[in-house]
């Protein structure tokens, strides 16, 4: 043997992924080549080794060591996967050094043809084994799996097996695999299953068998008889003979000392039942998706083919055979059952779960699935069908779970009291069905409901007290509904939900939170408000009634830092806050007190400005390891992309933000001598101050221009990439502009008055300060802009700054449609005639290519040049 590769995992080393597995960290694990076999191997997890190489790996990589780790149950685990190789033979001795493995996969080897007898000898710890996607592996020797005395699960998907009794099952006899419980043979082209297919496994403890997508057309009588312990059988996606299958089910054990079949999966096996109850062959339907042509279906039902006349009740024979069995879970998904009427299903007293999803069901009549037919039914899946409503008496009143989601109908009418009588129902799913509106009578009768899912149900209106009839509800999913866009969230919308623990309101257009909006939810533990349009949380008291709140998700909204008061001072149970993707610019003292003691805080992808406003409160975190200083600065340019902690440490060392006072008191005698002189100076200063106040705007501009020239614009001391000057009548476009430029890459920081100006400050001072702190000024010129005196003043200020700073690129213009020439000021007319500007036409928001080109050009014009950012970093 060649040199053995010893895999040592260094402390804290990042582990990667192979063969498309998701990486657990950003650093991939190293790949080492076994010199003896040419196989490339990588350690995916501490005890999971993956080997591969379609070109060089032609022999099993035996010269490797797979480390073991202690599992949850206290047992050692070790896993090895060999995938995508040229290995043709798994030989005796290849696994000699791997006898401690508990799980192994040998998959996707196009050349594998032989597993030698006793190749797995001494593998007494192996519990799970997969040998799949090996198309040339057509036969397993009777002794190929000797030694796997502990094997419980064997997966043999999509190999070259054709005849089970000759190619597979002799190697699976109980003497070889005494502990085998699960056998998966999916996607092997078997054609038929003979009566003796599993005879070599007579007496095996097998409990689960899967033959999905094996092209099985028929099964012979008695083929399951040797599998006395079988509890789960999956035959989905086979064009089975329903009569032959019914005969086979009649021979299954029904109790006594032998375990009876409990789960039967017959999804997509060719059951076709028309609107009038006639069983139709697959050939009678030209399209499985065209349900709109009702006349076509009626015509076929009235004139069935020869095949359907020969066995018109084949589906009924199958259902009666299932009823006679002890099956508790029946899967009939992706068959065709267009209509359910009372006589279709025979009485099935033992059935507890029924899956009728994707069967193109368009009508369910009262009595079809009621408690008389299915007295023990607890879970019913009717998703992905064409039902337009739930008729009273259609389903059993003993149900615990009902799935009506993903309806393919134009709308789903929940109506008033549609669920009356379902007093035991605990879970109701209506997600992705077009419900449109809920009323106070919609959920009457659901006294025991605990889970209600209405995700993306196109709900545009929510009446007060709509959930008041659900006193036991614990989880409510209203994600991606638009009712908050049409009416603000109100406390009485959640009236009666005193036991609710989880509320999902993400992506619903929530713009603000009232003070008492959650006052009816004292038991709420998880609240998700991500992907909404919240613009501020400063002073928000909405979370105070939520004393039991443990997780709050407000990520990807539009709010900035809060400073006036704490948000979570009364949420003693809070452990996790997610606020990524907002416009937080600094960490205030209120924020640090709110977030400092939490276990999990996510503030990634915010617009932090690394300045003295950040330093003063954040400096207290230097000696704490809570992760808040690991996030990145977005501005100024010289700190863009660097961590908050790096900036805070620099500011602390440099003293840049430290204010010191060394004032001293003059002797009283000196004050008396200097008093007349001081009075004269004060008088002169008053005159100068008066003149300065009269010309304060011009002086401010000259001062800012001189300071910017001295600071060298490229160094990058700007807080904003651009100040946006616009008319309030153009708010819709400006909101779109801010979301686009601040949300994409590279992320820009814009200054807009309604979000970034201090409340109560003088508008003129705020405008002057914003222009001075912005690299550029963006004028959004429209008819409303041209009429506005404030916009004309801001244009004058911006133009004046451009002239005094000597920067031609300091001012950009976006024009919204046509502008009346008579309204243009001389400055604005000059800018439009001499500057190249971008124009947003009214049709741009419908033309995706024009839309993308517009944003690409505007982002490029506003983004800081790399050379300037680099210069700023060098100065720092």
N, C-alpha and C positions, 0 to 999 in steps of 0.2 A: 504493500500500500504506500501511497505517497504521503507527504507530510500532512499530518492532521491539523485542521484549522480549528484553533481554540477561540471561541467567541467570548470576549470580555466586554461587559457593558459598563462604561465609565459612569461615575456618579453624575447625575444630571444631564447625561448626553441625550440629545434630541433623537427621537426615533422616527424614521420615515415610513414610506409605504412602497409596495411593489405591485405590479400588475393591476394598476388602476385603483388599488385600495386607497382610501382616504388617509392622508397624512395626519398624524396626531400633532405634529409641530411643524414649524416652517423649515426646519433643517432636515434633509433626508438622511436616512441611515446609510452608512458606508456599504458599498458593494465589494465583496471579495470573491476572487476567482479561485476555485479549487484546481490546482495545477494537475492533479491526477486525472480529472474527468472533464475539465473545461467548463464546468457549470458555474454560473454566477449566483451567489447567495447573499442575502441581506437579512439582518435581524429586524423584523418589523415591530415586535414587542419583546419584552424581556424573555419570553419563552416561546416565540413564534418565529421560525426560520422559513424563509421562502427562497427556493432555488429555481433558476430558469435559464434559458438561453437556447433559442430555436436553432441556432447555427452550430454552436460548439459542444453543447451538452448532449453527448451520445451515450453516456453511461451514468448509472445512478450515482449521485454525489455521496458516497459512503464515508468520505474522509472529513466529516463535519461533526461538530458537537452542538447539540441543542440543549441550552440550559433549562433547568426545571424551576418552576416557581410554585409557591404554596397557594392553592386555590382557596375559594371562599369556604368550602366544606372541609378544609384542613388537609386535602390531598394534593400531592404533587402533580402538576400539569406540564406537558411539553408537547408542542405542535410543530409539524413540518409539512410544508406544501411544496410539491415539485410540479411545476406548471410550464407548459409551452417548451418542451424539449424534443430532442430526436432519439430519446431512449426507446429501443425496440424490445428489450427483454428486461423484466424484473427478475433477477437471478437469485439463487440461494446465496446467502452471505452478504447481499447488498445492504441488509438492515441489521447486520450483526452488532454494530455499534450504536444502534438506535432502539434498543429493546425497551427503553424507558418511555417511549412516546405514548401519549394518551390520545392523540388525534393526528390523522395523516390524510393528505390529499395527493393523489397522483393523477393529474388531469391534463387534458388538452395536449396529449402527446400523439402526433399524427402517425408516428412510426410504431407505437406499441402494439405488438402482436401476441406476446406470450408472457404469462405470469407462471414461472416455474413452480412445480410442486414443492411445498414446504418453504416457499420464499418468505413467508411470514412466521417461520418457526421462532419460538421464544418471545414473540410479541404479546406477552400475556397481559400487558397493561393497556393495550390499544382498545379504546372504547368506540371511537368514530372513525370510519374509513370511507373515503370517496375515491373512486376510479371512474371518472366521467369524461365525456367528450374525447374518447379514444376510438375513432371510427374503425381502425383495423383490429381492434380487440373483439373478436367474434366468438371466443370460446374461453371458458375457465375450466382448467383441469379439476377433477374431483378433489384433489388434495392441494389445490392452489392456496387455500386459505387456512390450512392447518396451522395451529398455534395461536389463533385469535380467540382464545377461550373467554375473554372478557368483552368481545365486540358486541355492542348493543345497537349500533346504527350503521347500515351499509348503503351507500349511494352509488348506483351504477347507471347514471343518466347518459343517454345518447352515445352508446357504444355501438358495436356491430352485431349485437345478439339478435337472432331470428327465432330460434326455437328454445323455449325455456327449459323443457325437460332434458334436452341434449346439451345446451350450451351453458346454463347457469345454475339451476337448482341443485344438481348433484353436488356442487361445491358448497352448498348452503345447508347441508343436512345437519340435524341436531348434534350429531357426534362431533362435528367440526366446529359449529358455532352454537354452543349450548345457551348463550345469553342473548341471541339476536332478537331484538324487539321491533326494529323499524327497517323496512326494505323499500328502496325507491328505485324503480326501473323505468322511469319516465323517458319518452322520446326514443325508445328502441322500436324498430319497425317489426312488430310481432305478427300482425295480420290476424291471427286467431290465438286463442288460449285453449290448448287441448285439455282433455279431462285429466291426463296424468302430468300436467305441467308442474304441479307442486307436490307430486307424490313423493319425491325424495325428501321433502321437508316434513313428512308426516310426523306429527308430535312436536314440531318446533314451537317455541314460545312466542312466535311472531304475533305482534299486536297491531301493526300498521303496515299496509301494503299500498303502494302507489304505482299505477300503470297509466298515468296521464299522457295523452298524445302519443300513443303507441300504435296508431292505425289499426286498432283491434275492431274487427267487424263482427265477430261472433265469439262467444264463450261456450264451451261445452258443458253439459250437465255434470255436476259433481266436481268441478275444477277447484272449488274452495273447500271441499270436504277435509283435506289433510290439515288445513290451517285452523285447528280447533280453538285457538286463543285469539283469533282475529277480531279486533274491535273497530278498526278504521279501514275503510276501503275507498280508494280514490280512482275513479275510472273516467274522469273528465276528458273532454275533447277527443272522444272516440266515436265513430259512426256505428254504434252498437246495434245489434239485433235486439229489440226490446223484448220480444217473446223469449229468446234464449236467456236473456238476463233475468227475466221474471222466473224462469224455471230454475236458474241457479240460486236465486234468493230463497226459493221455497225449500231448498235443501239445507239452508243455514241453520245452525243450532238456535233454539229459542229458549234457552234457560237450562236448568238442571246444573250439572257439574261443569259444563263447558261454557266459556265466555261467549256471549252472543254479540253479533255485530251492532255497534252503537252509532257509528257515523258512516254515511254513504254519500259520496260525491259523484253526482251524475250530471255535472255541468257540461253543456254543449255536447250531448250525446245524440241529438237528432229528434227530440220530442217536438212535434209540431201540432198545435191544436188551434184551429181556425176560430173565427168569431162565432160560428154556429155549433161548435163542439165537435167537429169532424177532425179526426187525426189525419194529418196530411204528410206526405213524404217531402223531403227537402227539395226534390225536383219540381214540386208544384209551385214553388215560389221563385219568381224571377229576381227578387231583391229582398234582402233581409232588413233593409232600412226604409223601404217605401211603404209606410203604413197609411199614407194619405189617400191612396186609391182604394177606398173601401169597396167599391164595386168590383174590383178585380178579385179581392179576397172572397167576396160573396159568390162570385161566379165559380171560383175554384171549389168552394165548399159545396155548392149545389151539384157539381159534376166532378167528383173525386176520381182520381186515376185508378187503374186496375190494382195497383199496389195497395192503395188505401182501402179499396173494396175488399181485398183479400183478408186484410187484418185491420178492420176499422177500429177495433177496440184494443189494439196492442198497448197503447198507453194506459188504458184502464187495467189491463192485466198486470202491467208493471206496478201501477200504484196499489192495486190490491195485494200483490206480493209483498210490497214494502209494508203495507198495513199489517200483514200477517207476521212480519218479522218483529224484532225488538229494536229496530232503528229509532234512535232518539234525535239525531241530527241529519237532515236531508238537504242536500244542495242540488238545486235544479237551475242554477243560473245559466244564462245564455242559451236556453232552449227557446221554444216559441209557444207561449200560452197567452193568446190575445185577450181571452175572456175567461173569468172564473165564475162559475155558477154552482149552486148548491150540490149538484150530483156529480161534479167532476172528481173531487177528492173523496175517497171512501173514509169512513171513520178510522182515525189513527190515534188510538188512546195513549200511545207511548211517545209520540213525537213532541219534542221540546223546542227544537230550533228548525226553522224552515227558511231557506234562501231561494227567493223567486226574483232576484235582481236580474236586470237585462233580459227579460223574457218578452218584451214588447207588449206588456199588459196594458190595455186601454180601458178596461171596465171590470169592476168587481161587484158582484151582486150580493145582496144580503143573504147570509146563511152559507156562503161559499167556504169561509174559513172561520166560522164561529165556534163557540165552545162545544157545541154538539158534535161537530166534525173533528175538531182538534182540542179536546178538553185539557190536555197537558201543555199546550203550546205556550212558550214563554218569550221567544224571540222570533220576530218576523222581519225579513229584509225584502222590501218592495222597491228598492232604489233603482234608478236608471230605467224607469218605465214611463208609460204615457198616461198614467192616471191623472184625471183632472180634479178629482175630489175623493174623499173617503166617505163612502155611503154608510149610514148607520146600520149596524148589524153585520157588516161585511167581515170584520175580523173578530177574533175571540176576545171577550172581555176579561180573560185571564192573562192577557199579554203583560210582560214586564218590559219588553223592548220592542220598539217599532221604528223602522227606518223607511222614510218616504222621501229621502233626499235625492237630488240630481234628477228631478222629474224632467222628462223630455217634452212634456206638454207645454202649450203656449203659456199657461198659467196654472197654478194649483190653488183651488178655492178651498181655503180652510173653513170658510163659512162661520156661522154661529153654532156653537155646541156640536161641532163635527166630531169631537172626541168624547162626547157624553157617554157614560157607561164604562169607560176604560179606567176604573177607579184604582186598579192595581199597577197601571203603567208607571214605570220609573224612568225610562229613557225614550225620548222622542226626537227624531232627527228629521229636519226639514231643510237642511242646508242645500244651497244651489238649486232650490226650487223657487219658481216665481210666485211668491206668496203675496207680494204687493202691500197688503194692509192687514193689521191685526186689530181686533176690537176687544171690548171688555168681555164678550161672550165666547171668544175663540177657544179658550182653554178651560171652559167650564166642564167639570167632571174629572179633571186630572188631579185628584186630591193627593196622590202619592208620587207625583212626578219629581224626580231629583235632577235630571239632566235634560236640558232643552237646547238643541243646536239649530240656529237660524242663520248660519254663516252665508253671506252673499245671497240672501233670499229676496233681494230687490224690495225691501221694506221701505216705503216712502213716508209712512205715517204710523205713529205709535201713540195710541190714546193713553191718557192717564189711567192708571189702575189696570192696565191690560194684563199684568201678571198677578193681580191680587188673588186670583183663584188658585194659585200655586204655592201653598204655604210651606211645602217641603223642598222647594227647588234649591239646589246647591250649586249648580253650574249653568250659566246662561251665556251662550255664544251668539253675539250680535255683530260679529266682525264683518266688515265690508258691506254694511247697509247704509243708505244715504238719508235716513230720516233726520239726523242732526243738521243736515244742510238746510232743511226746510223749516225746522223749528229747533230752538235751543233745547239742550238737555234740561229736563225738569225733574225735580225730586219725585213727583207723583207718578212718573213713568215707572218707577221701581217700587211702587207702593205694594206692601205685603210680602216683600222678599227678605224677611227678617233672618232667614237661615242661609241665604245665598253666600257661598264661599268664593266662587270664581265668576268674574264678569269680564267678558272680552268685547271691547268696543274699538278695536283697531281699524284703521283705514275707513272710517265712517264720516269723515268731514267735520269732526268736532272742532269748533273754533274757540270755545271758551267754556269755563266751568263755573257754575254758580256756587255761591257760598255753601248752600245746603243741598246740593244736587245729590249727594250720597247719604243723606241723613236717615234713609230707611234701610240702610245696609250695615247694621252693626256687626255682623259676623263675617263680613267680606275679608278674605285673606289674599286674594290675587286680583289685581286690576290691570288690564292691558289697554293702553290708550295710544299705542304706537301708530305711526303713519297717519296722523291727523293734521290739523291746521292750527294747533294751539300757538298763539303768538306771545303769550306771557304767562308766567306763573308767579310773578312778583306780587306779594300780598294775597295770594290765593289761599282761601281757607277751606277749600272743598274736601281736603283729605283729613281734616281734623276729626270728623265723626267716626273714621275708620280705625278704631282702636285695635282691631285684630289684624290689620293689614300687614302682610309679610313680604309681598312682592308687588312692585309698581313698575310698569313699563311705559315710559313716555318718550321712547326713542323716535327719532325721525319726525319731529315736529318743527316749529319755527321759533321757539321761545329762547330768550337770552338768560343771562345770570339773574338770580333773584337776590336782593339785598335788604329790602325794607323790613322783612320779618321772616322767621323760620316757617318752612312748609310742614315739617314732620315732627314738631315738638310734642304732639300728642299721640304719635304712632309708636308706642313703646315696643310693639312686636315686629316692627319693620326690620327686615334683614337684607333686602336686595332692591336696588334702584337701577333701572336701565334708562339712560338719557343720552344715548349716542345719537349723532347726526343732527344736532340742534345748532343754535348760534350762541352758545356760551362763550364769553370772551374772557372771563376771569373767575376766580374762586373767591366769593365774598365770605365774610365771617359767618353770615347766616347759612351759607351753603356748607361751609366746613363743619359747622355744628350739626347740620342735618345729615351729612354724608360721612363724617369722620368715623363714626362707630359702627357702620354697617359692614356686613361680611362681604357683600358683592356690590361693587359700583362700576358701571360702564358709562364712561364719558367720551368714548372714542369718536373721531370725526366731528369734533366741534371746532369753533373758530376762535381759539384762544389767542389773545393778544398779550404777548410777554412784555409787560410794562410795569410801572410801579404800582398800579392798581392791583395787579396780580401778586406782586412781591410781598406787600405788607401783610395780607392775611395768610398767604401761602408759606411764608418763611417759618411759620410755626410747625410745618409738616416735615421739615428737613430731617428730624430725628425719628420720624415715624415711618413704618413700613406698611402703608395702607394702599399703595398703588396710585394715589391721586396725582402724583407728580410725574408719572410715566407717560402722560399724554403729550401730544405734540403742539408746538406753537404754529399758528398760521400767519401771524404778523408780529412785529415788523419783518421786513425781508431778511434781515441778517439773522433772525432766529427762526425763520420758517423751516419746519421739519425737525427742529431740535426739541428735546423734552422740556417740560415745565421745570422739572427738577434741575436741569442743567442751567436754565436761566436764573432760577432762584438762588442757586449756589454762587453763580457769577455776580449777581446783584449784591448778595451778602458780602462777598469778598471785596468787591470794588467800592462799596459804599455809595453806589450811584443813586439809590433811593433812600438813603439815610439823611434825615434832616436834623441838624445840630443847632443849638442856640447858645451863643456865647455873649449874650447881651449883658452889659454892665451898667451900673448906675453912675452917672456923673455926680461929682460933688455939688452940693447945693450952691456953693459960692460961684462955681463955674457956670451953673445954670442962670444965675442972676446976671452975670456979665454978658452972657450970650443971648439973653432974652430979646433985647431990641433987634439984634441982628436976625434972630429967628423969625421975628414978626415981619420984618422986611422981606425975608426970603419966602415966608408963607404967602405974603401978598403977591409977590412975583409968581410964585408957584400956582396960586389961584388963577391968575391971568392966563398963564400957560395952559393950565388944566382946562380952562373954559374954551380956549382956542382948540386945544387937542380934542375936546369932546365934540365940538362942532364939526371937526374934520376927522373924527375917530375912524370911520370906515376906510378913508384913504390912507391914514397912517397905519392902520392894521394891515392893509394890503402891502404897503411898502415894507413894513417890518417882516411880514411872513415871507415876502419875496426875497429880501436880503438874507434871512435866515436859511431859506432853502438853497440859495446859491452858495452860501458858506458851507452848508452841510453836504453839499454835492449830492444831487438828487439820486445818483446811483447807489449811495451808501444804504439807502432804504430805511429811513426812520418813520415811514408812513404807517398810520394805523389802518387806513382803508386803501383798497385798490382804486376805488372811485366813489365820488359823491354823485348821487343821482338826483338831478333837478327835473321835476315833472309837475304836472297839474293833477290835483286830486281827482279829476274826472277820468284820468288814465290809470287809476289804481289797478284795474284788472290786468292790464299789460305789464305794469311794473311788478306786481306780485309774481307773474309768470317769469319775468326777467330775473328777479332776485332768486327764485327757486332754481332756475336753470343754471345761473352763473355760480351760485353758492353751493349747488349740489353736485356738479360734475367735477372733472379733473382737467386742469388744475383748479382747485377750489379758490374762489375769489371772495374777498370781504368787501361788501358794498355798504355804503351809508345812505339810509333812507330816513326821512325826518320822522315818519310816524312810528318807527321802531327804535331809532338810535338817538333821537333828541331827548334831552332831559325834560321831564315834566315840570312846568313852571318857569323855565328859563326863557330869556328873551330870544325871539326867533332870529333877529339879526345877528346876535352874538353866536348862536348855535350854527347858523349858516356859515359865518366867517370862520369859525373854528373847524367845521367839517371840511370846508374847502381847503384850509391850511393843512389838515391832517390827511388829505387824500392825494394820491399820486395823480389822479386825473379827475375831471368833471365830465359827467355824461348827461347831455341835454336830451330829454325825450320831447321833441318838438311836435306839437299837434295844434289843431285849431283852438283847443282849450288853452294850451300853453301860450299861444300867441295873444290870447285875450287877457291873460293873467298879469297883473302888475308885479306880483311877487316873482313870477318866473322871469319877467323882463329884468328885474333887479338882480336875480341870481345869474342871469346871462351876462349882465354887465360885470358883475364881480368875477365870474369865471374868465371872461375875455381879458379883463384887467390883469388877473393873475398870470395868464398866458404871456401877455406882453412884457410884464416886469420880470418874470422868471426866465424869459428867453427860450421857452420850450414849446415847440410847435405841436407836440403830441399830447399836451396837457389837457386838451379839450376835444371831446368826441361828440358827434351829433347823431341821433337816431330820429328819423322823421316818421310819424304815424299818419299816413295818408296825405291828402292834399291840404294845404294851408293857404288861407286867403292872404294875398300879397298886401292888402290894405291894412292888415293887422300887424304886420311885421315891423318891429323897431329897426332903426338903422343898424344897430349892432347885430341883430339876428339876421337881417337881410344880408349883411356883409358876410356873416359866417356861412350861410346857406349858398352864397354865390362863390365863395373862395375856398370852401372846405369840401373834401370828399366825405360824404356821410352815408350811413346805412339807412335803408328805407324798409319799413315793415308795412306791407300791404294788407288789406283786410282779408285777403285770401290766404295769407301765409300760414295761419294756424290750421289750414286744411291741406296744405301742400307740404308733405313731409320732407321732400328733398329741399325745397326752398327754406323750410323751417330749419333744417339741420345746417344748411349753408349760412344762414343768418347768424345762428348762435355760434358757429365755428369762427366766423370772421370777427364777431364782437368779442368773443373770449380771447382771441389772439391779440386784438387791439388793446385789451385791458390788462392782460397778463404781464407781470414784470419780466423784463428780459433776463436770461440766465446770467449774462455778464454782470448785471447790476446786483443780482443776488450774491454772486460770487464775490464781488467787490465788497459788499456789505459784510460778508462773513470774514473776509480778510481783515477788514478794519477792526472787527470785534476781537 
